Amino acid sequence: MPNPQARLYAPATERNRAPILTVLQAVLPERGTVLEVASGTGQHVAFFAAHFPRLVWQPSDPEPLHLESIAAWCAEAGAANILPPIAVDAAAEQWQVPRADAIVCINMIHIAPWRACLGLMAGTGKLLPEGAPLVLYGPFKQAGRHTAPSNEAFDQALRAQDPAWGVRDLEAVERAAEAQGLVLEQALPMPANNLSLILRKGR
């Protein structure tokens, strides 16, 4: 059994999970497997799985401490439709994932090097069937500008921690997606100056 003490806690998850759930309810398929890339603490997948009993959820993360936390949160949730977490590095050329009918990635691409975003798009382009969604959530710049002073301050704080991190340009993300056969369908405004991006695999 996973150790309950391994659970990590991110306060932002409690604030954003309900608005993200509303987006997912509108775009996820009725059945199939949802891969969550960069599951982090595991709070999101433990919460979402209960709302989609016909979907199988596959959490993933490259960090061992996160994998332990994910397992602990999912054990507490007791949902039968969550698979054991697996190690996936979004930037890697190969993901050890047999299939996915949708991919969800929350608050990753700004807290990772740009190569992680490129890898996410490449992996998604290989894995998803035609018409399947990739859902991204987080802060984005638009037309090269921050959408709020708080996002600009957040960007500066991220880059102070690691110069390879930072709030990404929506247009740059869209170009990276298009290079892998993914089309931006919607950019939905979310609370706290974030966006949910809905991308779909084209032909």
CYANA upper distance limits for C-alpha pairs under 8 A (distance plus 0.5 A):
  1 MET  CA     75 ALA  CA      8.40
  2 PRO  CA      6 ALA  CA      8.23
  2 PRO  CA     68 GLU  CA      7.70
  2 PRO  CA     71 ALA  CA      6.55
  2 PRO  CA     72 ALA  CA      5.59
  2 PRO  CA     75 ALA  CA      7.42
  3 ASN  CA      7 ARG  CA      8.33
  3 ASN  CA     68 GLU  CA      8.36
  3 ASN  CA     72 ALA  CA      6.50
  4 PRO  CA     72 ALA  CA      5.83
  4 PRO  CA     73 TRP  CA      8.05
  4 PRO  CA     76 GLU  CA      8.28
  5 GLN  CA     72 ALA  CA      8.34
  6 ALA  CA     65 LEU  CA      8.19
  6 ALA  CA     68 GLU  CA      6.46
  6 ALA  CA     69 SER  CA      5.52
  6 ALA  CA     72 ALA  CA      6.79
  7 ARG  CA     41 THR  CA      7.44
  7 ARG  CA     68 GLU  CA      7.80
  7 ARG  CA     69 SER  CA      4.75
  7 ARG  CA     70 ILE  CA      7.64
  7 ARG  CA     72 ALA  CA      6.14
  7 ARG  CA     73 TRP  CA      6.63
  8 LEU  CA     41 THR  CA      5.80
  8 LEU  CA     66 HIS  CA      8.09
  8 LEU  CA     69 SER  CA      6.11
  9 TYR  CA     41 THR  CA      6.81
  9 TYR  CA     43 GLN  CA      8.09
 10 ALA  CA     14 GLU  CA      8.03
 10 ALA  CA     41 THR  CA      7.48
 10 ALA  CA     43 GLN  CA      8.44
 11 PRO  CA     15 ARG  CA      7.43
 12 ALA  CA     16 ASN  CA      6.68
 13 THR  CA     17 ARG  CA      6.14
 13 THR  CA     43 GLN  CA      7.32
 13 THR  CA     44 HIS  CA      7.18
 14 GLU  CA     18 ALA  CA      8.45
 16 ASN  CA     20 ILE  CA      6.73
 16 ASN  CA    191 PRO  CA      8.10
 17 ARG  CA     21 LEU  CA      6.46
 17 ARG  CA     44 HIS  CA      7.07
 17 ARG  CA     47 PHE  CA      8.26
 18 ALA  CA     22 THR  CA      6.96
 19 PRO  CA     23 VAL  CA      7.22
 19 PRO  CA    190 MET  CA      7.69
 19 PRO  CA    191 PRO  CA      8.20
 20 ILE  CA     24 LEU  CA      6.76
 20 ILE  CA    137 TYR  CA      8.41
 20 ILE  CA    196 SER  CA      8.22
 21 LEU  CA     25 GLN  CA      6.58
 21 LEU  CA     48 PHE  CA      7.29
 22 THR  CA     26 ALA  CA      7.18
 23 VAL  CA     27 VAL  CA      7.12
 23 VAL  CA    196 SER  CA      8.18
 24 LEU  CA     28 LEU  CA      6.04
 24 LEU  CA    135 VAL  CA      8.39
 27 VAL  CA    133 PRO  CA      7.65
 28 LEU  CA    102 ALA  CA      7.24
 28 LEU  CA    133 PRO  CA      7.57
 29 PRO  CA     55 LEU  CA      8.50
 29 PRO  CA    101 ASP  CA      7.98
 29 PRO  CA    102 ALA  CA      8.00
 30 GLU  CA     54 ARG  CA      7.03
 30 GLU  CA     55 LEU  CA      7.30
 31 ARG  CA     54 ARG  CA      5.83
 31 ARG  CA     55 LEU  CA      5.43
 31 ARG  CA     56 VAL  CA      8.26
 32 GLY  CA     54 ARG  CA      7.97
 32 GLY  CA     55 LEU  CA      5.75
 32 GLY  CA     56 VAL  CA      6.66
 32 GLY  CA    100 ALA  CA      7.78
 32 GLY  CA    101 ASP  CA      6.14
 32 GLY  CA    102 ALA  CA      8.49
 33 THR  CA     55 LEU  CA      6.28
 33 THR  CA     56 VAL  CA      5.13
 33 THR  CA     57 TRP  CA      6.30
 33 THR  CA     58 GLN  CA      7.52
 33 THR  CA     99 ARG  CA      7.75
 33 THR  CA    100 ALA  CA      5.52
 33 THR  CA    101 ASP  CA      5.74
 33 THR  CA    102 ALA  CA      7.18
 34 VAL  CA     55 LEU  CA      7.40
 34 VAL  CA     56 VAL  CA      6.63
 34 VAL  CA     57 TRP  CA      5.40
 34 VAL  CA     58 GLN  CA      6.49
 34 VAL  CA    100 ALA  CA      6.16
 34 VAL  CA    101 ASP  CA      6.38
 34 VAL  CA    102 ALA  CA      5.31
 34 VAL  CA    103 ILE  CA      6.04
 34 VAL  CA    104 VAL  CA      7.67
 35 LEU  CA     57 TRP  CA      6.61
 35 LEU  CA     58 GLN  CA      5.23
 35 LEU  CA     59 PRO  CA      6.59
 35 LEU  CA     60 SER  CA      7.98
 35 LEU  CA    100 ALA  CA      6.40
 35 LEU  CA    101 ASP  CA      8.34
 35 LEU  CA    102 ALA  CA      6.84
 35 LEU  CA    103 ILE  CA      5.27
 35 LEU  CA    104 VAL  CA      6.79
 36 GLU  CA     45 VAL  CA      8.07
 36 GLU  CA     57 TRP  CA      7.83
 36 GLU  CA     58 GLN  CA      6.56
 36 GLU  CA     59 PRO  CA      5.39
 36 GLU  CA     60 SER  CA      6.54
 36 GLU  CA    103 ILE  CA      6.24
 36 GLU  CA    104 VAL  CA      5.23
 36 GLU  CA    105 CYS  CA      6.28
 37 VAL  CA     59 PRO  CA      7.22
 37 VAL  CA     60 SER  CA      5.93
 37 VAL  CA     61 ASP  CA      6.88
 37 VAL  CA     88 VAL  CA      7.77
 37 VAL  CA     90 ALA  CA      7.55
 37 VAL  CA    103 ILE  CA      7.64
 37 VAL  CA    104 VAL  CA      6.76
 37 VAL  CA    105 CYS  CA      5.57
 37 VAL  CA    106 ILE  CA      8.30
 38 ALA  CA     59 PRO  CA      8.23
 38 ALA  CA     60 SER  CA      6.27
 38 ALA  CA     61 ASP  CA      5.05
 38 ALA  CA     62 PRO  CA      7.77
 38 ALA  CA     88 VAL  CA      8.27
 38 ALA  CA     90 ALA  CA      8.20
 38 ALA  CA    105 CYS  CA      6.86
 38 ALA  CA    106 ILE  CA      7.77
 38 ALA  CA    108 MET  CA      6.94
 39 SER  CA     44 HIS  CA      7.79
 39 SER  CA     45 VAL  CA      7.67
 39 SER  CA     59 PRO  CA      6.25
 39 SER  CA     60 SER  CA      6.02
 39 SER  CA     61 ASP  CA      6.11
 39 SER  CA     66 HIS  CA      8.23
 39 SER  CA     70 ILE  CA      7.79
 39 SER  CA    105 CYS  CA      8.05
 39 SER  CA    106 ILE  CA      8.11
 40 GLY  CA     61 ASP  CA      6.95
 40 GLY  CA     66 HIS  CA      6.01
 40 GLY  CA     67 LEU  CA      8.31
 40 GLY  CA     69 SER  CA      8.50
 40 GLY  CA     70 ILE  CA      7.71
 41 THR  CA     66 HIS  CA      6.03
 41 THR  CA     67 LEU  CA      8.34
 41 THR  CA     69 SER  CA      5.94
 41 THR  CA     70 ILE  CA      6.02
 41 THR  CA     73 TRP  CA      8.32
 42 GLY  CA     46 ALA  CA      6.72
 42 GLY  CA     59 PRO  CA      8.06
 42 GLY  CA     66 HIS  CA      7.94
 42 GLY  CA     67 LEU  CA      8.48
 42 GLY  CA     69 SER  CA      6.73
 42 GLY  CA     70 ILE  CA      4.40
 42 GLY  CA     71 ALA  CA      7.84
 42 GLY  CA     73 TRP  CA      6.37
 42 GLY  CA     74 CYS  CA      7.52
 43 GLN  CA     47 PHE  CA      6.73
 43 GLN  CA     70 ILE  CA      7.68
 43 GLN  CA     73 TRP  CA      6.72
 43 GLN  CA     74 CYS  CA      8.42
 44 HIS  CA     48 PHE  CA      6.55
 45 VAL  CA     49 ALA  CA      6.36
 45 VAL  CA     57 TRP  CA      7.79
 45 VAL  CA     59 PRO  CA      7.31
 45 VAL  CA     74 CYS  CA      8.02
 45 VAL  CA     82 ILE  CA      8.46
 46 ALA  CA     50 ALA  CA      7.79
 46 ALA  CA     73 TRP  CA      6.64
 46 ALA  CA     74 CYS  CA      5.54
 46 ALA  CA     77 ALA  CA      6.27
 46 ALA  CA     79 ALA  CA      8.01
 46 ALA  CA     82 ILE  CA      8.39
 47 PHE  CA     51 HIS  CA      7.96
 47 PHE  CA     77 ALA  CA      8.04
 48 PHE  CA     52 PHE  CA      7.19
 49 ALA  CA     53 PRO  CA      6.91
 49 ALA  CA     55 LEU  CA      8.05
 49 ALA  CA     56 VAL  CA      8.24
 49 ALA  CA     57 TRP  CA      7.11
 49 ALA  CA     79 ALA  CA      7.18
 49 ALA  CA     81 ASN  CA      7.15
 49 ALA  CA     82 ILE  CA      7.28
 50 ALA  CA     79 ALA  CA      6.83
 53 PRO  CA     81 ASN  CA      7.08
 54 ARG  CA     81 ASN  CA      8.29
 55 LEU  CA     81 ASN  CA      7.28
 56 VAL  CA     81 ASN  CA      5.35
 56 VAL  CA     82 ILE  CA      6.42
 56 VAL  CA     83 LEU  CA      7.69
 57 TRP  CA     81 ASN  CA      6.64
 57 TRP  CA     82 ILE  CA      5.23
 57 TRP  CA     83 LEU  CA      6.59
 58 GLN  CA     82 ILE  CA      6.65
 58 GLN  CA     83 LEU  CA      5.71
 58 GLN  CA     84 PRO  CA      7.58
 58 GLN  CA     85 PRO  CA      6.98
 58 GLN  CA     86 ILE  CA      8.29
 59 PRO  CA     70 ILE  CA      8.06
 59 PRO  CA     82 ILE  CA      8.09
 59 PRO  CA     83 LEU  CA      7.57
 59 PRO  CA     84 PRO  CA      7.68
 59 PRO  CA     85 PRO  CA      5.35
 59 PRO  CA     86 ILE  CA      7.13
 60 SER  CA     67 LEU  CA      7.72
 60 SER  CA     85 PRO  CA      5.61
 60 SER  CA     86 ILE  CA      5.27
 60 SER  CA     87 ALA  CA      6.04
 60 SER  CA     88 VAL  CA      6.13
 61 ASP  CA     66 HIS  CA      7.11
 61 ASP  CA     67 LEU  CA      6.79
 61 ASP  CA     85 PRO  CA      8.02
 61 ASP  CA     86 ILE  CA      7.13
 61 ASP  CA     87 ALA  CA      5.65
 61 ASP  CA     88 VAL  CA      5.73
 61 ASP  CA     89 ASP  CA      7.12
 62 PRO  CA     66 HIS  CA      8.25
 62 PRO  CA     67 LEU  CA      8.21
 62 PRO  CA     87 ALA  CA      5.36
 62 PRO  CA     88 VAL  CA      5.59
 62 PRO  CA     89 ASP  CA      5.49
 63 GLU  CA     67 LEU  CA      6.83
 63 GLU  CA     87 ALA  CA      7.85
 64 PRO  CA     68 GLU  CA      6.88
 64 PRO  CA     87 ALA  CA      8.37
 65 LEU  CA     69 SER  CA      6.78
 66 HIS  CA     70 ILE  CA      6.49
 67 LEU  CA     71 ALA  CA      6.71
 67 LEU  CA     85 PRO  CA      6.56
 67 LEU  CA     86 ILE  CA      7.68
 67 LEU  CA     87 ALA  CA      7.91
 68 GLU  CA     72 ALA  CA      6.75
 69 SER  CA     73 TRP  CA      6.68
 70 ILE  CA     74 CYS  CA      6.55
 70 ILE  CA     85 PRO  CA      7.22
 71 ALA  CA     75 ALA  CA      6.52
 71 ALA  CA     84 PRO  CA      7.21
 71 ALA  CA     85 PRO  CA      6.98
 72 ALA  CA     76 GLU  CA      6.80
 73 TRP  CA     77 ALA  CA      6.77
 74 CYS  CA     78 GLY  CA      6.77
 74 CYS  CA     79 ALA  CA      7.46
 74 CYS  CA     82 ILE  CA      7.66
 75 ALA  CA     79 ALA  CA      8.09
 88 VAL  CA     92 ALA  CA      8.34
 88 VAL  CA     95 TRP  CA      6.53
 88 VAL  CA     96 GLN  CA      7.51
 89 ASP  CA     95 TRP  CA      7.84
 89 ASP  CA    116 ALA  CA      8.39
 90 ALA  CA     95 TRP  CA      8.21
 90 ALA  CA    116 ALA  CA      5.81
 90 ALA  CA    117 CYS  CA      7.90
 90 ALA  CA    119 GLY  CA      5.81
 90 ALA  CA    120 LEU  CA      5.59
 90 ALA  CA    123 GLY  CA      7.93
 91 ALA  CA    115 ARG  CA      6.25
 91 ALA  CA    116 ALA  CA      4.75
 91 ALA  CA    117 CYS  CA      7.72
 91 ALA  CA    118 LEU  CA      7.48
 91 ALA  CA    119 GLY  CA      4.66
 91 ALA  CA    120 LEU  CA      7.00
 92 ALA  CA    119 GLY  CA      6.81
 93 GLU  CA    119 GLY  CA      7.41
 93 GLU  CA    122 ALA  CA      8.43
 93 GLU  CA    123 GLY  CA      7.80
 94 GLN  CA    123 GLY  CA      7.82
 95 TRP  CA    123 GLY  CA      7.59
 99 ARG  CA    127 LEU  CA      6.94
 99 ARG  CA    128 LEU  CA      8.15
100 ALA  CA    127 LEU  CA      6.95
100 ALA  CA    128 LEU  CA      6.53
101 ASP  CA    128 LEU  CA      6.47
101 ASP  CA    129 PRO  CA      7.24
101 ASP  CA    132 ALA  CA      6.53
101 ASP  CA    133 PRO  CA      8.19
102 ALA  CA    128 LEU  CA      7.21
102 ALA  CA    132 ALA  CA      6.17
102 ALA  CA    133 PRO  CA      5.66
102 ALA  CA    134 LEU  CA      6.47
103 ILE  CA    124 THR  CA      7.86
103 ILE  CA    128 LEU  CA      8.42
103 ILE  CA    133 PRO  CA      6.98
103 ILE  CA    134 LEU  CA      5.24
103 ILE  CA    135 VAL  CA      6.82
104 VAL  CA    134 LEU  CA      6.31
104 VAL  CA    135 VAL  CA      5.30
104 VAL  CA    136 LEU  CA      6.71
105 CYS  CA    134 LEU  CA      8.20
105 CYS  CA    135 VAL  CA      6.71
105 CYS  CA    136 LEU  CA      5.54
105 CYS  CA    137 TYR  CA      7.15
106 ILE  CA    135 VAL  CA      8.44
106 ILE  CA    136 LEU  CA      6.18
106 ILE  CA    137 TYR  CA      5.23
106 ILE  CA    138 GLY  CA      6.98
107 ASN  CA    111 ILE  CA      7.66
107 ASN  CA    136 LEU  CA      8.19
107 ASN  CA    137 TYR  CA      6.28
107 ASN  CA    138 GLY  CA      5.46
107 ASN  CA    139 PRO  CA      8.47
108 MET  CA    112 ALA  CA      6.83
108 MET  CA    138 GLY  CA      8.21
109 ILE  CA    113 PRO  CA      7.77
109 ILE  CA    114 TRP  CA      7.51
109 ILE  CA    116 ALA  CA      7.10
109 ILE  CA    117 CYS  CA      5.99
109 ILE  CA    167 VAL  CA      8.36
109 ILE  CA    168 ARG  CA      7.96
110 HIS  CA    114 TRP  CA      8.50
110 HIS  CA    138 GLY  CA      8.28
110 HIS  CA    139 PRO  CA      8.29
110 HIS  CA    158 LEU  CA      8.43
110 HIS  CA    165 TRP  CA      6.10
110 HIS  CA    166 GLY  CA      5.29
110 HIS  CA    167 VAL  CA      5.40
110 HIS  CA    168 ARG  CA      6.74
111 ILE  CA    158 LEU  CA      7.66
111 ILE  CA    165 TRP  CA      5.87
111 ILE  CA    166 GLY  CA      7.09
112 ALA  CA    116 ALA  CA      6.69
112 ALA  CA    117 CYS  CA      8.43
112 ALA  CA    164 ALA  CA      7.48
112 ALA  CA    165 TRP  CA      5.80
112 ALA  CA    166 GLY  CA      8.34
113 PRO  CA    117 CYS  CA      7.98
113 PRO  CA    164 ALA  CA      5.36
113 PRO  CA    165 TRP  CA      5.83
114 TRP  CA    118 LEU  CA      7.01
114 TRP  CA    164 ALA  CA      7.44
114 TRP  CA    165 TRP  CA      7.81
115 ARG  CA    119 GLY  CA      6.43
116 ALA  CA    120 LEU  CA      6.47
117 CYS  CA    121 MET  CA      6.83
117 CYS  CA    173 VAL  CA      8.08
117 CYS  CA    176 ALA  CA      8.47
118 LEU  CA    122 ALA  CA      6.72
118 LEU  CA    176 ALA  CA      6.78
118 LEU  CA    177 ALA  CA      8.49
119 GLY  CA    123 GLY  CA      6.42
120 LEU  CA    124 THR  CA      6.45
121 MET  CA    125 GLY  CA      6.46
121 MET  CA    176 ALA  CA      7.21
121 MET  CA    177 ALA  CA      5.98
121 MET  CA    180 GLN  CA      6.71
121 MET  CA    182 LEU  CA      8.28
122 ALA  CA    126 LYS  CA      6.92
122 ALA  CA    177 ALA  CA      8.47
122 ALA  CA    180 GLN  CA      6.25
123 GLY  CA    127 LEU  CA      6.60
124 THR  CA    128 LEU  CA      6.24
124 THR  CA    134 LEU  CA      7.90
124 THR  CA    180 GLN  CA      8.50
125 GLY  CA    180 GLN  CA      5.73
125 GLY  CA    181 GLY  CA      6.63
125 GLY  CA    182 LEU  CA      7.19
125 GLY  CA    201 LYS  CA      7.19
128 LEU  CA    132 ALA  CA      6.46
128 LEU  CA    133 PRO  CA      8.30
128 LEU  CA    201 LYS  CA      7.10
129 PRO  CA    201 LYS  CA      7.19
130 GLU  CA    200 ARG  CA      8.12
130 GLU  CA    201 LYS  CA      5.53
130 GLU  CA    202 GLY  CA      6.03
130 GLU  CA    203 ARG  CA      6.37
131 GLY  CA    200 ARG  CA      5.94
131 GLY  CA    201 LYS  CA      5.50
131 GLY  CA    202 GLY  CA      6.50
131 GLY  CA    203 ARG  CA      8.39
132 ALA  CA    200 ARG  CA      5.92
132 ALA  CA    201 LYS  CA      6.10
133 PRO  CA    198 ILE  CA      7.03
133 PRO  CA    199 LEU  CA      6.07
133 PRO  CA    200 ARG  CA      4.98
133 PRO  CA    201 LYS  CA      7.13
134 LEU  CA    197 LEU  CA      8.46
134 LEU  CA    198 ILE  CA      6.51
134 LEU  CA    199 LEU  CA      5.58
134 LEU  CA    200 ARG  CA      6.57
134 LEU  CA    201 LYS  CA      8.45
135 VAL  CA    196 SER  CA      7.29
135 VAL  CA    197 LEU  CA      6.16
135 VAL  CA    198 ILE  CA      5.40
135 VAL  CA    199 LEU  CA      6.89
136 LEU  CA    195 LEU  CA      8.50
136 LEU  CA    196 SER  CA      6.05
136 LEU  CA    197 LEU  CA      5.48
136 LEU  CA    198 ILE  CA      7.20
137 TYR  CA    194 ASN  CA      7.54
137 TYR  CA    195 LEU  CA      6.24
137 TYR  CA    196 SER  CA      4.99
137 TYR  CA    197 LEU  CA      6.86
138 GLY  CA    194 ASN  CA      5.57
138 GLY  CA    195 LEU  CA      6.13
138 GLY  CA    196 SER  CA      7.29
139 PRO  CA    151 ASN  CA      7.39
139 PRO  CA    167 VAL  CA      6.74
139 PRO  CA    168 ARG  CA      8.14
139 PRO  CA    193 ASN  CA      7.05
139 PRO  CA    194 ASN  CA      4.87
139 PRO  CA    195 LEU  CA      6.51
140 PHE  CA    146 HIS  CA      7.65
140 PHE  CA    147 THR  CA      8.10
140 PHE  CA    167 VAL  CA      6.12
140 PHE  CA    168 ARG  CA      5.80
140 PHE  CA    169 ASP  CA      6.21
140 PHE  CA    170 LEU  CA      6.12
140 PHE  CA    194 ASN  CA      7.40
140 PHE  CA    195 LEU  CA      7.44
141 LYS  CA    145 ARG  CA      5.62
141 LYS  CA    146 HIS  CA      5.08
141 LYS  CA    147 THR  CA      6.67
141 LYS  CA    167 VAL  CA      7.11
141 LYS  CA    168 ARG  CA      6.41
141 LYS  CA    169 ASP  CA      5.09
141 LYS  CA    170 LEU  CA      6.29
142 GLN  CA    146 HIS  CA      6.99
142 GLN  CA    147 THR  CA      7.39
142 GLN  CA    169 ASP  CA      6.39
142 GLN  CA    170 LEU  CA      6.05
142 GLN  CA    171 GLU  CA      7.46
143 ALA  CA    169 ASP  CA      7.74
143 ALA  CA    170 LEU  CA      8.11
143 ALA  CA    171 GLU  CA      7.56
144 GLY  CA    169 ASP  CA      6.55
145 ARG  CA    169 ASP  CA      8.49
146 HIS  CA    151 ASN  CA      6.75
146 HIS  CA    152 GLU  CA      6.29
147 THR  CA    151 ASN  CA      7.32
147 THR  CA    152 GLU  CA      8.48
147 THR  CA    193 ASN  CA      7.45
148 ALA  CA    152 GLU  CA      7.08
148 ALA  CA    193 ASN  CA      7.24
149 PRO  CA    153 ALA  CA      6.75
150 SER  CA    154 PHE  CA      6.60
151 ASN  CA    155 ASP  CA      6.53
151 ASN  CA    167 VAL  CA      8.23
151 ASN  CA    193 ASN  CA      7.81
152 GLU  CA    156 GLN  CA      6.81
153 ALA  CA    157 ALA  CA      6.74
154 PHE  CA    158 LEU  CA      6.67
154 PHE  CA    167 VAL  CA      8.44
155 ASP  CA    159 ARG  CA      6.75
155 ASP  CA    166 GLY  CA      5.63
155 ASP  CA    167 VAL  CA      5.87
156 GLN  CA    160 ALA  CA      6.65
156 GLN  CA    166 GLY  CA      7.96
157 ALA  CA    161 GLN  CA      7.00
158 LEU  CA    162 ASP  CA      6.82
158 LEU  CA    163 PRO  CA      8.09
158 LEU  CA    165 TRP  CA      6.38
158 LEU  CA    166 GLY  CA      6.03
159 ARG  CA    163 PRO  CA      4.94
159 ARG  CA    164 ALA  CA      7.27
159 ARG  CA    165 TRP  CA      5.94
159 ARG  CA    166 GLY  CA      6.11
161 GLN  CA    165 TRP  CA      8.36
168 ARG  CA    172 ALA  CA      7.81
168 ARG  CA    173 VAL  CA      7.69
169 ASP  CA    173 VAL  CA      6.86
170 LEU  CA    174 GLU  CA      6.66
171 GLU  CA    175 ARG  CA      6.72
172 ALA  CA    176 ALA  CA      6.73
173 VAL  CA    177 ALA  CA      6.68
174 GLU  CA    178 GLU  CA      6.65
174 GLU  CA    183 VAL  CA      8.04
174 GLU  CA    184 LEU  CA      6.92
175 ARG  CA    179 ALA  CA      6.77
176 ALA  CA    180 GLN  CA      7.44
177 ALA  CA    181 GLY  CA      7.05
177 ALA  CA    182 LEU  CA      5.44
177 ALA  CA    183 VAL  CA      7.17
177 ALA  CA    184 LEU  CA      8.21
177 ALA  CA    199 LEU  CA      8.45
178 GLU  CA    182 LEU  CA      5.40
178 GLU  CA    183 VAL  CA      6.30
178 GLU  CA    184 LEU  CA      8.50
181 GLY  CA    201 LYS  CA      6.44
181 GLY  CA    202 GLY  CA      6.04
181 GLY  CA    203 ARG  CA      7.75
182 LEU  CA    199 LEU  CA      6.52
182 LEU  CA    200 ARG  CA      5.82
182 LEU  CA    201 LYS  CA      5.04
182 LEU  CA    202 GLY  CA      6.22
183 VAL  CA    199 LEU  CA      5.73
183 VAL  CA    200 ARG  CA      5.80
183 VAL  CA    201 LYS  CA      6.95
183 VAL  CA    202 GLY  CA      7.02
184 LEU  CA    197 LEU  CA      7.58
184 LEU  CA    198 ILE  CA      6.53
184 LEU  CA    199 LEU  CA      4.82
184 LEU  CA    200 ARG  CA      7.13
185 GLU  CA    197 LEU  CA      8.14
185 GLU  CA    198 ILE  CA      5.98
185 GLU  CA    199 LEU  CA      5.88
185 GLU  CA    200 ARG  CA      7.30
186 GLN  CA    196 SER  CA      8.35
186 GLN  CA    197 LEU  CA      6.27
186 GLN  CA    198 ILE  CA      5.58
186 GLN  CA    199 LEU  CA      7.64
187 ALA  CA    195 LEU  CA      6.73
187 ALA  CA    196 SER  CA      6.21
187 ALA  CA    197 LEU  CA      5.09
187 ALA  CA    198 ILE  CA      6.98
188 LEU  CA    195 LEU  CA      5.89
188 LEU  CA    196 SER  CA      5.52
188 LEU  CA    197 LEU  CA      6.85
189 PRO  CA    193 ASN  CA      7.69
189 PRO  CA    194 ASN  CA      6.82
189 PRO  CA    195 LEU  CA      5.30
189 PRO  CA    196 SER  CA      7.14
190 MET  CA    194 ASN  CA      5.52
190 MET  CA    195 LEU  CA      5.64
190 MET  CA    196 SER  CA      7.19
